[in-house]
Amino acid sequence: MARTEEQKLVQAPIIVVLGGQEYEIKPLVIKESRAWRAEVAKVIGLLPQMASFTTDHPDEFQAGIAAILVGMPDQVVDLVFSYAPELNREEIEEVATDAEIARAFEQISEVAFPLVRSMVGTMGKISQ
């Protein structure tokens, strides 16, 4: 569910469901969010490297597939807990699903990247 304007203005916590239980995650302030976005950029920056393999070299292909299917999901989990260090990672990893973590990451990203959306919207208006 998208956050309302009121939730954004009052810095209401992000409500995520992990292991079937609701958790509140407080939005980071600019300084902390900047560091977290840099972590996200590093992970996304690895994608071309991870995807630059062919079946011509079976060992490289296997390593590339493992990086995408195992490494990337683990990095997303790391990012979620990096944004919300107050969450009990050990406890949550015992009960949460990958789908719940993926949704939590989407919710966190919505809060962490509002300026990107604003920039895209501004560029669209300028180009009209």
C-alpha positions in Angstrom: 0.0 0.0 0.0 1.4 3.4 -1.0 2.1 5.9 1.8 -0.2 8.8 2.1 1.0 12.4 2.0 0.3 12.7 5.7 2.4 9.7 6.5 5.3 11.2 4.5 5.0 14.6 6.1 4.9 13.3 9.7 7.7 10.8 9.0 5.4 7.9 10.0 7.1 4.6 10.3 7.1 2.1 7.4 5.0 -0.9 8.4 6.5 -4.1 7.0 5.4 -7.7 7.5 8.1 -10.2 8.2 7.3 -13.7 9.4 3.7 -12.8 9.4 4.3 -10.1 12.1 4.1 -6.3 11.6 7.2 -4.3 12.3 7.7 -0.5 12.3 10.7 0.9 10.5 11.5 4.6 11.1 12.5 6.5 7.9 16.1 7.5 8.0 17.2 11.2 8.1 19.0 12.6 5.1 22.5 11.9 6.4 21.8 8.2 7.2 19.7 7.8 4.1 22.5 9.1 1.9 24.9 6.4 3.2 22.2 3.7 2.7 21.6 4.8 -0.9 25.3 4.5 -1.5 25.1 0.9 -0.4 22.2 0.3 -2.8 24.2 1.9 -5.6 27.1 -0.5 -5.0 24.8 -3.5 -5.2 23.0 -2.3 -8.3 26.4 -1.4 -9.8 27.4 -5.1 -9.6 24.5 -6.2 -11.9 26.3 -5.8 -15.2 29.3 -7.7 -13.9 27.0 -10.5 -12.6 25.2 -10.8 -15.9 28.1 -10.7 -18.2 28.5 -14.4 -18.8 27.7 -16.9 -21.5 27.2 -20.6 -21.6 30.5 -20.8 -23.6 32.4 -21.1 -20.3 30.5 -23.4 -17.9 32.4 -22.3 -14.8 31.8 -18.6 -15.4 28.1 -19.4 -16.2 27.7 -21.3 -12.9 29.4 -18.5 -11.0 27.2 -15.9 -12.6 24.0 -17.7 -12.0 25.0 -18.3 -8.3 25.8 -14.6 -8.0 22.3 -13.6 -9.3 20.2 -16.3 -7.6 22.1 -16.5 -4.3 24.3 -13.5 -3.8 21.9 -10.8 -5.0 19.0 -11.9 -2.7 21.4 -12.0 0.2 22.5 -8.5 -0.5 18.9 -7.3 -0.6 18.4 -8.9 2.8 21.6 -7.1 4.0 20.2 -3.8 2.7 16.9 -4.2 4.5 18.6 -4.9 7.9 21.1 -2.1 7.2 18.2 0.3 6.8 16.5 -1.0 9.9 19.2 -2.1 12.3 16.7 -2.1 15.2 15.1 -5.3 13.7 16.2 -8.6 15.2 17.8 -10.1 12.1 18.5 -13.5 13.6 14.9 -13.9 14.8 13.3 -12.6 11.6 15.4 -14.7 9.3 14.1 -17.8 11.1 10.5 -17.0 10.2 10.3 -14.5 7.3 10.0 -15.4 3.6 11.9 -14.0 0.7 8.7 -12.5 -0.6 8.2 -10.6 2.6 11.8 -9.3 2.5 11.3 -8.3 -1.1 8.2 -6.3 -0.2 9.9 -4.7 2.7 12.8 -3.6 0.4 10.2 -2.1 -2.0 8.6 -0.2 0.9 11.9 1.1 2.2 13.0 2.1 -1.4 9.8 4.1 -1.8 10.8 6.1 1.3 14.5 6.3 0.6 14.3 7.4 -3.1 11.6 10.1 -3.3 14.0 12.6 -4.8 14.6 10.3 -7.8 10.9 10.2 -8.5 10.8 14.0 -8.2 13.7 14.4 -10.6 12.1 12.2 -13.2 8.9 14.1 -12.9 10.7 17.4 -13.2 12.5 16.2 -16.3 9.3 15.2 -17.8 7.7 18.6 -17.2 10.8 20.4 -18.6 10.7 18.3 -21.8 7.1 19.2 -22.6 
